Amino acid sequence: MHAIADAFVLAIKMIFTGDPEVYAITARTLEISLSSILIGALLFVPLGCLIYFNNFWGKRTLISIIQTCYSLPTVFVGLLVFLVFSRAGPLGVFGIMFTPQVMVIGQIILIGPIVTGLTISALSGVSPAMRETAISLGASRLQSVWAVLREARFAVLTAIMVGFGRAISEVGLALMVGGNIRGYTRVLTTAISLETGKGEIALSLALGFILVALALIVTVLANRFLRVKEADVAQSRAPTS
């Protein structure tokens, strides 16, 4: 019991005294996950808009498949990325296995369904009358789409936050394609797994506390965006005197 208490105290000390290894791992985790979500947002928010604003055969089935992939196992995505980018794979010529770059690619694939599906849900929450009004006032198709997207901006930002939370907390993919190389591809989740196995409980706790803090920040921001959206909706529905 005393050993666990000492580990907790040492973990807190490592965080607040700026332990170089703890902060290096944290910085690398943020670099990889932020890169993934920024690229993912640029790719999958427009994809969600494209699916939502167009009618085509199989649209409902496609949306159902996207929603099913919300819980896509990280190890399965890691396996697919490994098969594609390993030396024997079709893209093995690029030689990026066990690098931060391939980890970013894997995380983009992992968060793709989440950002796409939640963007579609966000757009669905906007009244269709808004787009019709914009078109009737002379707006082009692109301008009307932009008007709806602006109305759903807080919900879309929440979708991006959820994607970031998924990226920063995954472990299977990072282990399989990153290799958990110290000072290069080791991130919070893989470091926690390794250090726990080595018996370095204090370091594992310090990294775990930081990971939980980051997840909490993401959750608070996502909830704040949702509350702002709900307040805007309530205000727009309030009767005017």
N, C-alpha and C positions, 0 to 999 in steps of 0.2 A: 504493500500500500504506500509506504514511504517512497519507494522507487518511482511509482506512478506520479505522486505529488511532486517529486523532484523534477521529473520529466516535464510536467506542466509548467513549472516555474522556469526551467531552462528554456523551454519553447518560447515563452513570453519574452524572456530576456533576449533570445536570438532575434526576435522580430523587432524589438524596440531599440536594440543596439546596432541594428543594421548589419547583421551577419552577411558577409559577401556571397556565400553560396545560396542562402535563402533568397536574397534579392536578385541574384543572377538568374535563378530558376524562374522566379516570378516574372522578371522582365522578358525572358524568352517565351514563357507561356502567353503573356499578353501580346507579344509581337506576332506569334503564330496565329493566335485566335482572332486578334483584331484584323490581321491581314485576311483571314478566311472570311470573316463576316462582312468586311468592306467589299471584297470581290463578290461574295455571295449575294449581297444586297444589290449590287449593280447588275448582277445576272438574273436573279430570281424575282425581284420585285417587278421588273418589266415583264418577265414571263408570266407571273400571276395576273398582271393587267391584260396581257395578250389572251390568256385563257378566259378570263372573266368577261371581257368586252366583245368576244367573238362567239358566235354560235356555230357548232359543227357537230357532226355525228360522233358519238362516243364521248362527249364532253363530260357527262355525269360519271361515266366509268373512269375517265382519266382523273377526275377530281377525287373519286373514291380511292384510286390507286395511290395518289399523292398523299392522301390522309392516312392510308395504311402504312406508308413509309415513314410516318412521324417517328415510329419506334423501331426503325431499321437498326438491327444490331451493329454496334461499332466494329466488332470483330469480323463480321461479314463484309462490311465496307473495306476494312483493312485487308482482308483476303483478296478482294477484287483489285484493289489498288496495287497490292503486292504482285499479283499475277500479271498485271499490265506493265508495271515499271521494273520488274526484276530483270535480270540479264537475259533470261529466256523469253521474256514477254515482248509484245509488239512494240512497246515504247522504251524498252530497256536500253536502247542506243543513247538515250539522253543521260543515263548514268546518275539519276537523282534519288535512287533508293537510299534510305537512311540519311536523309537530309531534311532540313526544315521545309524546303520547297514541296516535297512530296507529302509532308504532313499537312501543309496548307491545302493541297489538292484534295486529299482525303477528307478533310474537314468541310471543304466546300461541297463535296458530294453528300456528306452526312447532313448538313444543314439545309441543303437544297429543297427537299420536300417540305420542311417546316416553314421556311420563309415563303415559298410559293403558295402553300396551302393557306397559311394564315393571312397572306396578302389577299387572296381570293375571299376569305371570310371577312376581312376588313372592308373590302369594296362592297361586299354583299350587304353590309350594314348601312350603307348610304342609300337614301331613297332614290329610286329610279327617276323620280320626277325632277331631281336636280339636273341630271344630264339632259333630260328632255327640255327643261327650261333653258339651259345653256345653248342648246342647238337652236331652239326657237328664237333666241336673241342674236343669232348669227354666228355663234361659235363654230369653229371647224371641228372635225372629229377628234383631232389631237387635243384641241383646247378643251373640249368637253370631257375627255378622259382625264386631263390634267386637273380640271375642276373637281371631279369626283375623287381623284387621288389626294388632292389637297384637303378635302373634307375628311378623308379617312386617314390622314397623316399620322395621328397619334396611335391608332390601331396598327398601322404599318410599322411604326417605330417599335411598338410592342413586339411585333413579329420578329423584327431584327434582334431585339434584346433576347427573346426566347432562343433564337438561333445561336446567339453568342453564348448563352448559358449552356446550350447543348455542346458547343464546340469546346469550351474551356473545361468542361467536366468529364469529357470522354477519356478513356484509358486504353481500351483494346486496340483501336486504330493506331494511336501514338506508339504503342509498344511494337506493333507488327511492322509498321513502315518507317518509324523513326529510329528504332533500335535502342532508345534510351541511352544515348551516348553522352557522357558527362561533358558539360561545357558546349554542347552542340545541339542535341535534340532532346535533352532531358527536360521535361516539363513537370508541373506540379503533381499531376496524377501519377505519372510513371515514377517520379522520385519518391512519392509517398509509398508506393508499392515496393520499390526496391529497398528503401531505408527501413521499412517495417520488417522486411525479411532479414535484414542485417542486424536487427535489434536496436537500431538507432531511433528509439521512440521519440526523443526530444525533437530531433530534426523533422521526423514525420509529423508530429503534432504542430510544429511551427508552420510547416507547409500546408497542413490541413486547415489550420486557423485562417491562413491567407486565402485558401481556396473557398472556404465557407464565407469569408468576408466579401470576396468578389461576387459569389453567387447571391449573397444578400443584397449587395448594391444593385445588381442586375434586376432582382425581383422588385426592389423598392422603386427603381426607375420605371419598370414596366407597369407596376400598379399606379404610379403617379400619372403616367401617360393615359392609362385607362380612366382614371378619375377625372382628368382634364377633359377627355372626350365625353364622358357621361355628363359633366357639368355643361359643356357646350350644347349637347343634345337637349338637356333639360331647359336651358336658357332659350334655345330656339323654339321650343314647344310652349314656353310660358306665354299666357295671353297678354297682349299689349293693351294698355289703357287708351 
